[in-house]
Amino acid sequence: MKIHIIGGPGSGKTYIARHLAERYDIPILDLDDIFWDHEIKDYASRADPIQRDAALRRFIQKDSWIVEGAYDRWPTQSFQSADWIFVLNPPLWLRQLRIFRRFLKRKIGFDRSRKETIRGQIELMAWNKKYDRDNLIRAQFQLRDLSLSFIRCQGLSDVLQHLDKSRK
């Protein structure tokens, strides 16, 4: 099973990917892990595109995988190799709430992943507001141009419903 999950910040990509990985014993690649430079602890510096693309190619050569991220332009090879493409689009208010909650957890030390600044948090929430009318639409056009089908979902229950239905 090869799954690509795309959606804006706070849409549940990581949560759903982790759930599916545990349920089906499939490895996950968070596209942020190869898009951003690991040497820097914030989201300020991008990784080399050649190395990033090579890392994605290596990962999708596996028999089963889950790739998740907000990106729509460069992971074309993942889209083309996926058995399932899920486009997550829960309501904006819910995504903004999740982003803010994640920021607070990181600030008080409950989540030791990358640290965002307050300025970075504001920029992320502003970008998230325009994600639906920019990146998401562009991603859907790209998928259609590649003649790839995708399933729009609100969350985990929608994804599971489609996967379980197909496995019967």
C-alpha positions in Angstrom: 0.0 0.0 0.0 1.4 3.4 -1.1 -0.3 6.5 0.3 0.3 10.2 -0.2 -1.4 12.5 2.2 -1.5 16.2 1.3 -3.1 19.1 3.3 -2.5 22.4 4.9 -0.9 23.0 8.3 -3.0 21.5 11.1 -5.1 19.4 8.7 -4.2 16.1 10.5 -1.6 14.8 8.0 0.9 13.6 10.6 -1.8 12.3 13.0 -3.4 10.2 10.2 -0.1 9.1 8.8 1.0 7.8 12.2 -2.3 6.1 12.7 -2.1 4.3 9.3 1.5 3.4 9.8 0.7 1.7 13.1 -2.4 0.0 11.8 -0.8 -1.3 8.6 2.9 -1.4 9.6 4.0 1.0 6.9 6.9 3.5 7.1 6.2 7.2 7.0 8.0 10.1 5.4 7.1 13.6 6.6 8.1 15.8 3.6 9.2 18.5 6.1 12.0 16.2 7.1 13.6 16.3 3.7 12.4 19.8 2.6 14.1 21.7 5.5 17.8 21.7 6.5 18.2 19.4 9.5 21.2 21.4 10.8 18.9 24.3 11.6 16.2 23.9 14.3 13.6 26.1 12.8 11.9 26.3 9.4 14.1 29.0 8.0 16.5 27.1 5.7 15.6 24.8 2.8 17.5 21.6 2.0 19.3 21.2 -1.3 16.6 20.3 -3.9 18.8 17.6 -5.4 19.3 15.8 -2.1 15.7 16.3 -1.2 14.5 14.7 -4.4 16.9 11.9 -4.1 15.7 11.2 -0.6 12.1 11.1 -1.8 13.1 8.7 -4.7 14.8 6.3 -2.3 11.8 6.3 0.1 9.2 5.6 -2.5 11.1 2.6 -3.9 9.9 0.7 -0.9 7.0 -1.8 -1.3 4.7 0.2 1.0 4.9 3.7 2.4 3.1 6.8 3.5 4.3 10.2 2.4 2.7 13.2 4.1 3.1 16.9 3.6 1.6 20.2 2.4 3.8 20.4 -0.7 2.2 20.3 -4.2 4.9 21.0 -6.7 8.1 19.0 -6.2 6.8 15.6 -4.8 5.3 14.6 -8.2 7.1 11.3 -8.2 5.4 10.4 -4.9 2.0 11.4 -6.3 2.6 9.3 -9.4 3.7 6.2 -7.4 0.9 6.3 -4.8 -2.0 3.9 -4.8 -4.0 6.4 -2.8 -3.8 10.2 -2.6 -5.8 11.7 0.2 -6.4 15.5 0.1 -7.2 16.7 3.7 -9.3 19.7 4.0 -10.9 20.1 7.5 -12.3 23.6 8.3 -9.9 26.4 8.6 -10.9 27.2 12.2 -10.0 23.7 13.3 -6.6 23.8 11.5 -5.8 27.1 13.1 -6.7 25.8 16.5 -4.4 22.7 16.0 -1.5 24.9 14.8 -1.9 27.2 17.9 -2.1 24.2 20.2 1.0 22.6 18.7 2.8 25.9 19.1 1.9 26.1 22.8 3.0 22.5 23.4 6.4 23.3 21.8 6.8 26.5 23.8 6.1 24.9 27.2 8.2 21.9 26.4 5.7 19.1 25.9 6.7 18.7 22.3 10.5 18.8 21.7 10.3 19.0 17.9 11.2 22.1 15.9 10.7 25.4 17.7 8.8 28.1 16.0 9.1 31.8 16.9 6.0 33.9 17.5 6.7 35.6 14.2 7.0 32.2 12.5 3.7 31.1 14.1 1.9 34.2 12.8 3.3 33.7 9.3 2.3 30.0 9.4 -1.3 30.9 10.4 -1.4 33.5 7.7 -0.1 31.1 5.1 -2.7 28.5 6.3 -5.5 31.0 5.7 -4.6 31.2 2.0 -3.6 27.5 1.6 -7.1 26.5 0.4 -7.3 29.1 -2.3 -3.7 28.7 -3.5 -1.7 25.6 -2.7 -4.7 23.2 -2.4 -6.3 24.3 -5.6 -2.9 24.2 -7.4 -2.3 20.7 -6.0 -5.7 19.4 -7.3 -5.1 20.9 -10.7 -1.6 19.3 -10.8 -3.1 15.9 -9.8 -5.8 16.2 -12.5 -3.2 17.3 -15.1 -1.2 14.1 -14.2 -4.5 12.1 -14.6 -4.3 11.0 -11.0 -7.4 10.5 -8.9 -7.5 11.7 -5.3 -10.0 11.6 -2.4 -10.9 14.7 -0.5 -11.3 14.0 3.2 -12.0 15.8 6.4 -10.1 13.5 8.7 -9.0 10.0 9.8 -12.5 8.5 9.7 -12.9 9.4 6.0 -9.5 8.0 5.1 -10.2 4.7 7.0 -13.6 4.4 5.4 -12.0 4.6 1.9 -9.2 2.2 2.7 -11.4 -0.3 4.5 -13.9 -0.3 1.7 -11.2 -1.0 -0.9 -9.8 -3.9 1.2 -13.1 -5.8 1.2 
